[in-house]
């Protein structure tokens, strides 16, 4: 209990309570779901928005970053839908089962729900009323009481439920596109995906916004059964005034394979939480990401990889390029539970500072309770090498272009691990656009 | 073409060049020889525009254009090329990407448009074949995993593509075996032209067996202390630099 902290409510906390009270009756779900929402919101109310005094939020003071609570978005109008269609253009060449949400609302005309046999893609709002809702709102992997996750469970009205049957390889990727259009609102989304034994799927989640001071909150729950494989590529390209909170919670069975990449290209402040739990023996996870930020933007990656099985390996690699007064935070922890022998974990966080005012905070941690493991972590923060820049300039390449080439090379190492060529191009083009805008 | 007058330059307040004069005319090849620490490499970096060096006095012009008024990339676009003694490795920047960025940056600086990719590829293939540079090398990160000889050949390839007016070769022979030296020298000789000049910096005479200079200078303690014809190189090879180290110090 912390009576002192709870005695004063911030404007954002008060507004969230009011919004919840008025929205509650209209949120989809049966009585069990309603109860789940209420419990989640009560958990949030008890804790409040975390300030830097809460260890997990020490470098990302959500109380300071979230001064107010935006109203829940209404249904998008024709103009917004047209804008969203334009915003999705970079993805047009990617053949995918596509589920598009504009301001958190499903938009059928921008979606293509066709799937091959053995793959099912349905809307979360239907699951919330047919008895599967409580399960869809409880990931069981992210830390109890996490504010971003609790708020999502309380408010989320729609999302996507993906199911890949055992032994089935989804022939097309499944793309969940979230577009924000309008001036300012809050939007919540959730993807609940299960890949059955021996199944295989590529999930794409994108967040796009070109203007507006929004607050977005997304949760992806991914359950990868024994012998199954899932690749997840997330592209966060929110408007530069948006506060973006996102959580990826993955449970891996035995001999399962996870490969994930997260691009953080937008948002005023973004926190990407990734929680991966190894629950079966002999599984692997590759968890990577890249980020770009200028001005006074803030990018947080918070990662916990929990090895609770024998012989699993995990690779974590995050790269961030920072300009202006931007700040990046990397909190990564590899936990090796008692008995999780033969664990092989390697984590690396690298930040490139392109200006005097940029700052990178890295907090890598290992928590090991088994004795036969190989684990390591590293973190680097540095500027571009002047010698290399001179070599490029001596060939006639101007300073900014030389810097751009080197930043591309820096992030290229992780971007190149994206297997889907079209998707890799979308990410590469976004990186180039950021670099071009700097010059 | 290149005119250096009374050049003084220092690094971290330590004077390295102390009143250097050099005149190079179009079509000429000048060799600059000298003992270690005489300032040969500093001269090449000062001309190319490396930030670490401060020019405290004197001037350098390329076809009348004040080099010191230009940034490093502008000097390159004005026609200056430095072949590095130790070409740098840049992982993640493919050699081909780098070559294209350099060629197009210089074209843009001259007000020309980018070279269309097919034309650029054809040009690179032509020049690379003559230097024994494989397609595989062009795809690799710049100089990454290249042998010493491959790195130097890659420098000559850049020179051939960028078609500079003035080429400064900084100890291009260092680290090369005799076969690599031949390939590199042939590459340089192929670029000799009426309207192009070379400044070849070297510690040893052997490079000058392959690239015949018109003028040989001896550099010591930051200045040119003697100038002669190709025979001077042979004299230095036979007698060493001991005389000059003493002379300049006096």
Contacts between the chains, C-beta under 8 A, distances in Angstrom:
chain1	res1	chain2	res2	distance
A	386	B	51	6.9
A	387	B	88	6.1
A	388	B	88	5.5
A	388	B	90	5.5
A	390	B	48	7.9
A	390	B	50	5.5
A	390	B	51	7.1
A	390	B	72	6.3
A	391	B	84	6.9
A	391	B	87	7.3
A	391	B	88	4.5
A	391	B	90	7.3
A	392	B	90	7.6
A	392	B	98	7.3
A	392	B	101	7.7
A	392	B	102	7.8
A	393	B	49	7.4
A	393	B	71	7.2
A	393	B	72	4.0
A	393	B	73	4.5
A	393	B	76	7.3
A	394	B	48	5.0
A	394	B	49	7.3
A	394	B	72	5.5
A	394	B	73	7.7
A	394	B	75	7.9
A	394	B	76	5.9
A	394	B	81	7.9
A	394	B	82	5.5
A	394	B	84	7.8
A	395	B	73	7.9
A	395	B	76	5.8
A	395	B	98	7.6
A	395	B	101	8.0
A	395	B	102	3.9
A	395	B	105	7.6
A	395	B	106	8.0
A	395	B	158	6.3
A	395	B	162	6.9
A	396	B	73	5.2
A	396	B	76	3.6
A	396	B	77	4.8
A	396	B	102	5.4
A	396	B	105	4.6
A	396	B	106	4.0
A	396	B	109	6.5
A	396	B	162	6.9
A	397	B	73	5.9
A	397	B	101	5.3
A	397	B	102	5.7
A	397	B	105	4.7
A	398	B	71	7.9
A	398	B	73	4.8
A	398	B	105	6.3
A	399	B	71	7.4
A	399	B	73	7.0
A	401	B	101	6.6
A	401	B	105	6.4
A	402	B	73	7.7
A	405	B	90	7.8
A	405	B	93	5.3
A	405	B	97	7.3
A	405	B	98	7.1
A	405	B	101	6.1
A	406	B	90	7.0
A	406	B	92	8.0
A	406	B	93	7.0
A	408	B	92	7.1
A	408	B	93	7.3
A	409	B	90	6.3
A	409	B	91	6.4
A	409	B	92	2.7
A	409	B	93	4.6
A	409	B	141	7.6
A	410	B	92	6.7
A	412	B	92	4.8
A	413	B	91	8.0
A	413	B	92	6.1
